[in-house]
Amino acid sequence: MTRKRHWLVVGALAAAGLVGLAGALALAQLSTQAALRQYEQRLAQLDRNDPKAVYELAKWSYLNGLRDEALRLAIEANSKNPDDVRPKFLVYIITHSAELKGEAAASQAGVEVVTVSDEEIQSVLAREGDNIIRSFRPVQGVLFGLCASHGCHSVSNPEAPFVLLRLNATSDKVLVQNFRTIDAYCDREKPADSRLLTVPMAGPPTHPSRPIRGTSEPVYRTIIQWIDTLKTEGERIQWGETPPAP
């Protein structure tokens, strides 16, 4: 697997609860020979009776381009703890990387995957307007603190209904991918009815916690004001997919 393909498939290790982002970036730059030397050192110290430790080394190996070693360890981790879904999905990613289209399997394995294409980016920008996507940046920052900082909607949580990518979050690809993810939970006709707001405000059992406690909170106002700027379907038809000049 080429280095370029590796980055597209993996993106990065989860920043929450797994391996620090800075460490992941540093390790990702290892040459093959350096990675093999570190792999042998880590393998010699590995507790083979600890399936979590075996999985972590499998994931480290995959990030550093040691595909065969990663596959062997992922299979071993799965055999030692069949209830952990992460080794299963890491095996899937390694063996089906060329066909991997979505991020569900990667999220289950604890890795981030950027799936949006250049053509999709241009399509979203043309449909929504460049200003709308740029205005999503501060909202994305709010959502990182609200939803992803504790691992709720990050790749470290395989139960999350959606995942926000944090690596290179201001790049067009990640920004558009996160926008598409969040847009699915927005009600453009009635912003106050958006699941992005109503579900976290409801709290248990609808949502694990209650991060938004009322409509007067600054985070609520920031999000609903942004949703209100999104074009409705009627406006798209009226404007022919292009917003009118200010």
N, C-alpha and C positions, 0 to 999 in steps of 0.2 A: 504494500500500500504506500503510495507516495505521501510525502510530507504535506502537500497541499490538500490531498484528499483526507489525510488524517485530521487536519485542522477543521475541515468542513464537517466531518462526521462527529468529532469529539467536542469541538468548541473549547471546553475547559472542564476541569473537575468542579464539582459543586463547591461554592464558596462558603456555604453554611453547614457546619457540622461534619465536614469530611476533611478536606485538605485546604489550607489557606491559599488564596488566589495567587499571592506573590510566589509562594513555593511551587505551585503548579506551573506557573509561567517559567520559572527558572528550570525546573525539571524537564519541561517540554523542549528545552533547547539542547539537551544532551545529545551528543553524537551516539551512533549505534554502539561503538566500542565502549564509550564511557557508560552508556546505559547498561550494557552487558556486565561490565565490572561491578556497577552498583547493584545490579540484579543478583549476581552471585553472592555479594556481601549480605544483602537483605535476605536472600533465600537461606543462607547459613544460619541466620539469627531467627528465622521464622518458626513460630510455634505451630506445627502442622495440626495440632489438636484444636486450634482456635479458628473456626471457619471464617470469622470476621477478619482476622489477620490475613488469612489466605486470600480472601476476596480483595482486601486493600492492596495486596501486592499484585494481584491480577490486574486491578485497575491501573496501578502505577505502571505496570509493564505495558499495558495497552497505550497509555498516554505517551510513553517514551518509544513507541514503535516496535516493541517486542511482541508481535502478534501471536506467535506460536506459544511463547511462554505464558502470555496472558490467557490464552485459550485453555491450556492445561490447568492452570491454577483456578480459573473460573469454574471449570468442570469439577475440579476437586472440591472447591468451596460449596458448590451446589450439592455434591454427594454427601458432604458432612452436615449440611443444614438445608434440606430441601424446602423448608418453610420460608427461607429468605429469597425473595424474588430477584434481588439485584444480580446475583451470579447468573441466573437464567437469562436475563435480558442482556447482560454483558456478552454471554456466549452468542446470543442472537445478533448483536451488533457486530461482533468479530466475524461471524460466518456469513452475514448478510449485508455487510457494509455497502456494497455496490447497489443494493436494492433498497436501502433504507431511505424512506421518503418522509416519515413523520417523526415526531419527537417523543411519542409515548414510550417506546421501548428504551430510548436513551434516558428519559427522565426516571424510569424505573431502575435503571442501572446506576443512577447517580451522576450522570454526565449531562452537559448542556449541548444541544444541537441547534445550529441555525439552519432552518429549512427553507426560508424564503429565498426566491430566486431574484436575479436582477430584473427580469421582466415583471415579476410580481411587485417589486418595489416601484417601478415606473407606473404600473397600473394603479396602485394605491395612491401614489402622489397625484396622478392625473384625476382620479376619482374624488379624492378628499380635498386636494389642495395642499400645497407645500406648507402654508401657514398652519394648517390644522395639525399636521404631523409634527412640526417644530413646537407647537404649543403643547404637544403631548409630553415633551421632555420634563417639565416641572411636575406634571401629573404622575409620570412614571417614577420620579423621585419620591413623591408622596406614597405611591403604592409600594415601592421598595421598603420603605419604613413601616408601612401599615401591614403589608401582606407577606413580604418575602424575607424580612430581616430575621425572623424567628424560625425560618424554615417551613412556614405554612404553605406558601406557594412558590417554593423553590424546588430544584431537582433533588434535594435531600428528602423530600416527602413524596413517596410513591402514591399516596392516597389523594394528593391534591388534584382537584378537577381541572386546574390550569396551572401553568408554570410561567413565571417571569424570568427571562434571561438577564443576567447581571453583567457578564463579561462584555466589554466594549459597548456598553448600553447606549452611548450616544452615536454610535455608527448607524448609518442608514438601515443596514440589514436588521440589526437587533431592534432598533427603534420601530421599524415597520412591523417586525414580527410581534413584538410586545403590543403594539397598537392593535393589530388584528386580533390578538388574544383577548385584550380588554374590550374591544368593540363588540365582541359577541355577548358581553354582559351589560351592554348599554341599551337603554330604550330611548331612541332619538325623538320619538313622538312625545313621550312623557318621561323626561329625565328622572323625575323623582321615583318612578317605578323601576328604574334600572336595578337589575340583580346585583350589580357591582356595589350598590348602596344598601338595598333592602336586606340582602342576605347577611352581611356583617353586622348590620344594625339589629337584626333579629336575635343574634346570639344563639346559645344552645337551645334545643338540639339541632336547629337549622344550620348553625355555624359553630365550630368548636369554641370560639370565644366571641366577644363583642367589641371589636376594635373601634367601631364607630358607635357612639352612644346617643347621638342626637343630631338633628338637622342644624343646630347652631354651632357645631364644632367646625373649626377652620378646615379640617381635612374634608368634611362633607361638602362645605361650600366650594372648596377648590375643585373637587371632582364634579359636582353637579353643574357648576358654571362652565366647565370644559365640555361636558356632555351636551350642554345646551348650544354650544357652538357648532356641533356636528350637523351636517346637512341631513335632512330627512329624505326619504325616497321621492316625495313630491317636489322638494326643492331641487333634487338632482335632475328630475325630468324637466322642470321649468328652466333650469340653467344649462341644460344639455351637458351635464357633467362638469361644467366649468363655472365657478362662482363669478358673480358680477364684479366689475371693478369697483373699488371703494369710492 
